[in-house]
Amino acid sequence: MSAGKLHSTCLRKAFLYCAALYLVILLNSMPRATAQGIYCPDQVATIVFDGIDSSGPSESGVVGIDEEHSLIIEIGAPMDLPTGVDQPGAPNQITMARYYGDAYPGYYDAADAAEVDAITDLYGGGIPRYAAIMAKFCAHVMERSGARQINVAGASMGAYVARWMIENDYEGLASSGRIARFITLEGVVCGNWICSQGGSLADLLDDDYDIDTIDVEQMDYDWLEANLHNPRTEMDSPLYANMIVMHWISTDDDLYESALTLASGEANDGIGLCVDAYFHEVTERSKYFGQRPTKSFAYATHDSLRDYPGIRAGLAADLTSTRRVRVTLQTVRVTDLPESAIMGEGEAVFGCEVYSPRAATRFGVTDPVNRIDYLGRTIELIELDEDEDVAINQQLFDDFVLPGEQTLRLEFDVREIDNDYFYGIIENPFGDDTEELDSDITIISTLSNGSYVHESADWRGEILVEVIDYPPFILPASAQEWEIYP
C-alpha cells in the first residue's frame, strides 16, 4: 500500500472512531429510562397527587409541604404506612403536598424557584406548574428519607398532573427509574368531557367545585392533545417502561341526578367519563415487563371512591405484590333465555364481582376488589340466541393480588335486558327492565394458569386464568428477604 493510501485509510478510521465516540457521548447525554426493577415496598415512598381543591389556583400559601389528609390515612392504614408529617425520614412513608399556592418551601434554592416560575410563565400556570411543584416534592421526599423509589398515586385531576410530570420527565424521576408505580384513582388521565364541552354542566361543576378557569381550560381534550400528547388516550413513551401503571375507575353516575350520563351517553362517575380514566392504546415501548396497565373498577361515585373499602385492599395488593392475575370470561352460552320468541335474540350483560379471601382475613374487607355489572354500564351488551355459543373475551379481573392470596371468588350478576335507555333497548315498557339469570359462585386459583367452567341452570361460561409473576423486588444489600405480613 502506498503512503498516500495508507494515510487516507488512517484518516477514515480516525473519522469513524471519532464519529462513533461522539454518538456514544450523545446517546449517554440523552434522558432515557434506566431499567433497574422495583425495590421492596419498605424502601419505596408513596406520594399522593390530590385533585381539584375548592380554593383553587388563587390560593395563597406555601406549596410542596407535607400535609395530613384522610386520603393518605385510608390508603396507608392497611399496610401500617407512616405519614410524611409524622415520620418524614421513613423510606416507606405515604404523604401528599399541596400544589396550589404562591410561595415556595425552604428546600427550594434559587434555581428551583426560577424553574417553576419559567414553567408557570410558559403555560400560564395550571397543570404544568402543579407537576413541576410535585416533582420537586417527590425528589425532596426521596432525599430526606433515603427511599430508593416512589409510588405516584394520582387522584382525579392529580392523575393528569402526574402524567404531565412523567411524560415531561420533571426532575428526571421517570428516566432515572425512580418511579416504581403510577396509580390513577378515578383519574383525569385523558382529559375531562365536561371541561371539553362547556355549557350548563361545566357551570354546575364550577359552582360545586369552584374550578379555576386555567384548570378547566387545560383539562379540555384539545388542549391536552396540543400540549402533551396526541392522541390523548395513547400511552406512548419509553419513560413508562420502568414503572407499573395501574388504573382504578369508578362507575356510579349518581351525582347531579345522572346528568352526565344523560348528556354524554357514556359510563361515568358523575364527574368524569370512565373512558377518560385509563390509557386505551399502549405502545410496546411503553410497557413494563411487556404488559399493559392494570384496570380495576369500583361501583362508586367520583366523591365516594376514596371511602370504598374494596379499593383499599386493592391498593394494598398494588403496592406490595409482584403477582398479577388476569381473569377472562371467554365464551358464554345461555341455556334458558328469558327473551320471548317474538322478540328474537336476547341481549344480556355478564357482570361479575371479584372477592379476595385474603383481604377478608387480613383486613376485614368483604367488599369486592373489582366490580363490573349492569349498574356500572362499563361492560358490552351481548346479543345471543338460546343455546348459542358466543365468544365475548370479557375481562373480569386484571390486577395484582395480595401476598399470600391463593384464590379469588367470582360472583356473577348476569342480566337479560328488556328496557334500558343507556343500551338503547326498549322492548316492553310495561315490564321489568331486566331479568336476572341464575348464577353460581366460581372459585379460581391465583397460584397458576388454568381454565374453569361456570355452569348454572341458566347459563354456561368458560373462564381463562392467567398468572403473571413480575420480577422479584430488589432488596437492600443488608436484607435477606422481604415480607409485608405473615
Secondary structure by P-SEA (a helix, b strand, c coil): ccaaaaaaaaaaaaaaaaaaaaaaaaaaacbbbbcccccccccbbbbbbccccccccccccccbbbbbcaaaaaaacccccccccccccccccccccccccccccccccaaaaaaaaaaaaaccccaaaaaaaaaaaaaaaaaaccccbbbbbbccaaaaaaaaaaaaccccccccccccbbbbcccccccccccccccaaaaaaaaaccccaaaaaaacaaaaaaccccccccccccccccbbbbbbbbccccccccccccccccccccccccccccccccccccccccccbbbbbbccccccccccaaaaaaaaaaacccbbbbbbbcccccccccccccccbbbbbbbbbbbbaaaaaaccccccccccccccccbbbbbbcccbbbbcccccccccccccccbbbbbbbccccccccccccccccccccccccbbbbbbbbccccbbbbbbcccbbbbbbbbbbbccccccccccccccccc
